[in-house]
Amino acid sequence: MTEICTVKKVGKCGVYVELKRNERCENCKICAFNRKNTLVVPAKSDIAVNVGDTVVAEMPTVSVGAGALLIYALPILFIVLGALIGLSGGLWLQVGLAAAGLVIGLIAAWLIDRAYRRRDGVIPRIVGLYDETRSAQLDERDAQTETNDAIATETQDNSKGE
């Protein structure tokens, strides 16, 4: 699926684009939009872009729910693990090991997040600058992709029922 985005930040670490919620977002649920119905996310870009450019971004097709759960749960797991190990000693040993577990969990989550973002298909990828003449072509391609997805889902449902 492709989306029209606005480049908000370009730096050494990469490109950040702003997505705007549209009617196709109702069924997707991959993005967690805020009250303003916009979302600024990192994106990969093989082309040179500037702040303010309107670009076409190919959206990820995989769900990032499992990765997000791992990143949030890891520090908590290490806190509990540190506290349980500290039960054999005094209160301050338990608190100290829980704090050490928090630090280790945060570092591990940060490293996993960095590795996860480098994978293809996880974050949006800028495929080109937005051009009004290409807009109709992109809409047609998205409609064809959605039709193919619906046919594939229907085929899978029929094969499960047999």
N, C-alpha and C positions, 0 to 999 in steps of 0.2 A: 504494500500500500504506500502511496506517495502522499506527501503533504506539502503545502506551501508554507514556508517559515521565514522569519526575519532574523538575520544575524544580529545578535546582541553583543557578543564579545569575541575578539580574536586575540589569542595570546600564544605563548610558548606551549602551554598545556593543551591547546586545541581551540576548537570553535564551540561557542554556545549559541543555540538558536531558540527562538521563542515560538512555541506552537500555540495555535488558537483552537479552542474547542469548536467542533462543527457537528452536524447531525450524524455523521458516521461514527462519532466517538461514543454514542450511547450504548452500543453493543460490545465495544472492544474492551474497555476497562483496563487496558495496559497502562495508560497514563493516569496519574492521580492529579486531576486539575484542582486549582484553588478557587476561591470565590470569584476571582476576576476572569475565570475561564481561560487562563493562559498558563503556560508552563515553560520554564527555561531549562533546557537539557543540553548536555554535551553532545557533540556530533563529530563524526569523522568526516574529513574533507580532503579530497585529492586535488581540488582546484583552489585557486586563490580567491578568497572572498574578503570583503570589507564589512565593517560594522554598518548596519542599515540596509545591506543588500537583501533582496527577496530571493530566496533560493528554493529549489525543489529537493526535499529530503525523502529518502526511502526509509520507511519506518521499520523497526524490528518486528520479526514475525514470531519470535519466541517469547514466552512469558518469563519475566524476571522475578516472579514471586518466590521461587525456591532460593534464589540467590539473596534476595532481600531478607528472607527469614533467617538464613544462615548468618548474614552480617549483623542482624539485630540480636539474634539469640546467642551468638558466640561469646560476647563479653559477659552476658548474664551467666552462661554456663561456667565460665572460668571463675567468676566471683563465687558461685556456689561451691565449685570444686575447691577453691582456695579456702573457703570458710570451713568446709567439711574436713579438709586435711588439718586445719588449725584447731579442730576440736580436741586433739590429743594434748595440746598445750594450753596456755592461759588465754585470757581474753585478748590481750594485745597481739599475741601470735596469730590468733584467728583473724583479727582485724587486719593485720599486716599482710597475711596470706590472701585475704579477700581483695585487698587493694592491689597486691601484686597480680592476682588473677584478672582483675579489671584491666590493668595496664597490658598484660599479655593478650587478653581477649581483644582489646581495641587495636593493638598492633596487628594481630592476626586478621581481624576484620578488614583493616585498611589494606593489607597485602592481598587478601582475597578479592576485595573490591577492585583494586588496580588490575589484577589478573583477569577478572571477569569482564571489565570494560574493554579489554584488548581483543576479546573474542569477536568474531564477525557475527552480525545479526543480533547483537545485544543493545547497541545504541544506534540512533539514526545515522544515516550516511548521506552526505550531501552529494547529489548526482549532477547538479547543474544550477545555473542561474535561472530564475523564473523568467519566462518569456510568454507574453500573451498568446502568441501563435501556437506555442507548444501546449498551452492550457487545455485545449480541446483534445489533443492527442493523449495527454495524461489522464483526463477524465474517462476517455474511451478505454484506455489500458486498465484503469482501476475497475471499471464496470466489468470488463472481461475477466479480471482476476477474481472479483467477487462472485461472478457467475460460475467460474471454474471451482471455487471453494465450495459453493452451494451444491454443485453436482457431486463433488468428491464426498461431501458430508452425507448426501442422500445415498450415494453408492455404499458408503460404509454402514449406514443405518440399515439398508436393505440386506447387506451381507450378514450382519449380526442377527437379523430376524430369521434368516434361513437356517 
